[in-house]
Amino acid sequence: MKRRILGGTGISVSEYALGAMMFGAMGNPDHDESVSMIHRALDGGINFVDTADVYSAGESEEIVGRALKGRRDDVVLATKGHGSMGDDDNRRGNSRRWLTRAVEDSLRRLGTDWIDLYQVHRPDPATDIDETLSALSDLVRAGKIRAIGHSTFPAEQIVEAQWTAERRGHVRFRTEQPPYSILARGVEAAVLPTAQRYGMGVLTWGPLSAGWLSGKYAKAADVDLTEGSGRAALEQHKFDPARPGNALKLEAVGELTKLAADAGLRLPHLAIAFVRAHPAVTSVIIGPRTPAHLEDLLDGADTELSQDVLDRIDEIVPPGTDLNRDDSYYMPPALADAALRRR
């Protein structure tokens, strides 16, 4: 598997990163099988593993820590903090108080002395970015973190964080982790160019668009909104074909499936190769739940798309377009909180 340098850090990472969200109660509760999958990914050339404290309430980190025993030095390990880890309001967010504790908790669960890339999982409008960067800088200088990044930051907050780091003498964010797929191309407009401008690494998540590009959905009847624990049932605003944005996604999936077949490819391989082809992207996070999923994704690791195929994708889903706005996964408070839009 090919390698790329992560955001000017000098750290070499594989073009695929193994996302660990599906290891644990949120996905695959079989710890032995999850550990085996991590080992298979490492043996397949992946050296980059990404998890987060909120994945199955810390269970994912524990599984990753168990899997990396004896192999830690060969793995670039990334995790994230920000999400709620308890009922107390101070057990979440990007404050110094919480991130300092969250890093210690992640180190313990992962069974390691250091984290290669620590990321704030979402913006926190309640915390000054100067406060967040100050805390993370201290953790870097203490040797507990090697580099820092963020996930799902809009372009203007990326710029603010970079300027704050420069002006206040903090360690700066080296990476951004946005959602990016053929069906959700909104980050191409500003987020990816901004990351490039600041020499940041980009590790993308959701290349199969929550399963839309897995080959599972060929027609509206394939979308089961009644399956109790399934994503379609839990996030109907992103799946219900009766909603205009999802109808557009279903139409695009049909055209992309034909395009993949014409190119002699499977749809998931086409989808991930598309994301990997963007010059701003360093690594694509894959999130398999089963060994079969992992094997299929590894089989497509070397897929390259011709310019003709890329041009045809642009015709199906124009650059910079999110077919369903809900797939952006982050709504700025100024839009999400109605009180901020009124006098």
RASUL-V870983 format. One record per residue. N is the residue number from 0. OMEGA is omega in whole degrees, -180 to 180 (NA if undefined). Layout:
# RASUL-V870983
n=N omega=OMEGA
n=N omega=OMEGA
This chain:
# RASUL-V870983
n=0 omega=-178
n=1 omega=180
n=2 omega=174
n=3 omega=179
n=4 omega=-174
n=5 omega=170
n=6 omega=178
n=7 omega=-180
n=8 omega=-173
n=9 omega=-180
n=10 omega=-179
n=11 omega=-179
n=12 omega=178
n=13 omega=-180
n=14 omega=170
n=15 omega=168
n=16 omega=178
n=17 omega=176
n=18 omega=-173
n=19 omega=-178
n=20 omega=-176
n=21 omega=178
n=22 omega=-176
n=23 omega=-172
n=24 omega=-180
n=25 omega=-177
n=26 omega=-178
n=27 omega=-176
n=28 omega=-179
n=29 omega=-176
n=30 omega=-179
n=31 omega=180
n=32 omega=179
n=33 omega=178
n=34 omega=178
n=35 omega=178
n=36 omega=178
n=37 omega=178
n=38 omega=179
n=39 omega=178
n=40 omega=179
n=41 omega=179
n=42 omega=180
n=43 omega=175
n=44 omega=177
n=45 omega=176
n=46 omega=-172
n=47 omega=-179
n=48 omega=-177
n=49 omega=177
n=50 omega=178
n=51 omega=-179
n=52 omega=-176
n=53 omega=180
n=54 omega=-177
n=55 omega=175
n=56 omega=177
n=57 omega=-178
n=58 omega=179
n=59 omega=179
n=60 omega=179
n=61 omega=178
n=62 omega=179
n=63 omega=179
n=64 omega=178
n=65 omega=-177
n=66 omega=-174
n=67 omega=178
n=68 omega=-178
n=69 omega=-179
n=70 omega=-173
n=71 omega=-176
n=72 omega=-177
n=73 omega=-173
n=74 omega=171
n=75 omega=-171
n=76 omega=179
n=77 omega=171
n=78 omega=-173
n=79 omega=173
n=80 omega=177
n=81 omega=-174
n=82 omega=-177
n=83 omega=176
n=84 omega=178
n=85 omega=-177
n=86 omega=-178
n=87 omega=179
n=88 omega=-179
n=89 omega=176
n=90 omega=180
n=91 omega=174
n=92 omega=-174
n=93 omega=179
n=94 omega=174
n=95 omega=-178
n=96 omega=-176
n=97 omega=-176
n=98 omega=177
n=99 omega=178
n=100 omega=-177
n=101 omega=178
n=102 omega=179
n=103 omega=179
n=104 omega=179
n=105 omega=178
n=106 omega=180
n=107 omega=-178
n=108 omega=-179
n=109 omega=179
n=110 omega=-177
n=111 omega=179
n=112 omega=-178
n=113 omega=177
n=114 omega=-177
n=115 omega=-180
n=116 omega=177
n=117 omega=-173
n=118 omega=169
n=119 omega=-166
n=120 omega=178
n=121 omega=172
n=122 omega=178
n=123 omega=-177
n=124 omega=-179
n=125 omega=-175
n=126 omega=177
n=127 omega=-179
n=128 omega=176
n=129 omega=178
n=130 omega=180
n=131 omega=-179
n=132 omega=178
n=133 omega=-180
n=134 omega=-179
n=135 omega=178
n=136 omega=178
n=137 omega=179
n=138 omega=175
n=139 omega=-178
n=140 omega=177
n=141 omega=178
n=142 omega=-179
n=143 omega=179
n=144 omega=177
n=145 omega=-179
n=146 omega=-179
n=147 omega=179
n=148 omega=176
n=149 omega=-178
n=150 omega=174
n=151 omega=174
n=152 omega=172
n=153 omega=-173
n=154 omega=-177
n=155 omega=178
n=156 omega=172
n=157 omega=-180
n=158 omega=-180
n=159 omega=-179
n=160 omega=179
n=161 omega=179
n=162 omega=180
n=163 omega=179
n=164 omega=-179
n=165 omega=-175
n=166 omega=-176
n=167 omega=177
n=168 omega=179
n=169 omega=166
n=170 omega=-176
n=171 omega=176
n=172 omega=-178
n=173 omega=-176
n=174 omega=169
n=175 omega=180
n=176 omega=-178
n=177 omega=169
n=178 omega=-177
n=179 omega=176
n=180 omega=177
n=181 omega=-177
n=182 omega=-179
n=183 omega=-174
n=184 omega=-176
n=185 omega=-178
n=186 omega=179
n=187 omega=-174
n=188 omega=-175
n=189 omega=-175
n=190 omega=-178
n=191 omega=177
n=192 omega=179
n=193 omega=177
n=194 omega=177
n=195 omega=-177
n=196 omega=-179
n=197 omega=177
n=198 omega=-177
n=199 omega=170
n=200 omega=179
n=201 omega=172
n=202 omega=-172
n=203 omega=175
n=204 omega=180
n=205 omega=-178
n=206 omega=178
n=207 omega=174
n=208 omega=177
n=209 omega=177
n=210 omega=-180
n=211 omega=-177
n=212 omega=179
n=213 omega=-174
n=214 omega=-177
n=215 omega=-174
n=216 omega=178
n=217 omega=-179
n=218 omega=-175
n=219 omega=-178
n=220 omega=180
n=221 omega=-179
n=222 omega=-177
n=223 omega=-179
n=224 omega=-177
n=225 omega=-178
n=226 omega=-167
n=227 omega=-175
n=228 omega=-178
n=229 omega=-178
n=230 omega=-179
n=231 omega=179
n=232 omega=-177
n=233 omega=-178
n=234 omega=-174
n=235 omega=180
n=236 omega=179
n=237 omega=-175
n=238 omega=-174
n=239 omega=-177
n=240 omega=179
n=241 omega=178
n=242 omega=-173
n=243 omega=-178
n=244 omega=179
n=245 omega=174
n=246 omega=176
n=247 omega=179
n=248 omega=-179
n=249 omega=178
n=250 omega=180
n=251 omega=179
n=252 omega=178
n=253 omega=180
n=254 omega=-180
n=255 omega=177
n=256 omega=177
n=257 omega=179
n=258 omega=179
n=259 omega=-180
n=260 omega=179
n=261 omega=-179
n=262 omega=-180
n=263 omega=-177
n=264 omega=169
n=265 omega=-175
n=266 omega=180
n=267 omega=179
n=268 omega=175
n=269 omega=-175
n=270 omega=-177
n=271 omega=178
n=272 omega=177
n=273 omega=-179
n=274 omega=-178
n=275 omega=-176
n=276 omega=-178
n=277 omega=-175
n=278 omega=179
n=279 omega=-172
n=280 omega=177
n=281 omega=-176
n=282 omega=179
n=283 omega=179
n=284 omega=173
n=285 omega=-176
n=286 omega=-178
n=287 omega=177
n=288 omega=-177
n=289 omega=176
n=290 omega=180
n=291 omega=177
n=292 omega=-178
n=293 omega=-178
n=294 omega=180
n=295 omega=-179
n=296 omega=177
n=297 omega=180
n=298 omega=-178
n=299 omega=-172
n=300 omega=-177
n=301 omega=-178
n=302 omega=176
n=303 omega=-179
n=304 omega=177
n=305 omega=179
n=306 omega=179
n=307 omega=179
n=308 omega=178
n=309 omega=178
n=310 omega=180
n=311 omega=176
n=312 omega=178
n=313 omega=178
n=314 omega=-178
n=315 omega=177
n=316 omega=-176
n=317 omega=178
n=318 omega=178
n=319 omega=-174
n=320 omega=165
n=321 omega=-178
n=322 omega=174
n=323 omega=-176
n=324 omega=-179
n=325 omega=-178
n=326 omega=178
n=327 omega=175
n=328 omega=174
n=329 omega=177
n=330 omega=180
n=331 omega=-179
n=332 omega=-179
n=333 omega=178
n=334 omega=-175
n=335 omega=-177
n=336 omega=-176
n=337 omega=-177
n=338 omega=-180
n=339 omega=180
n=340 omega=-175
n=341 omega=176
n=342 omega=NA
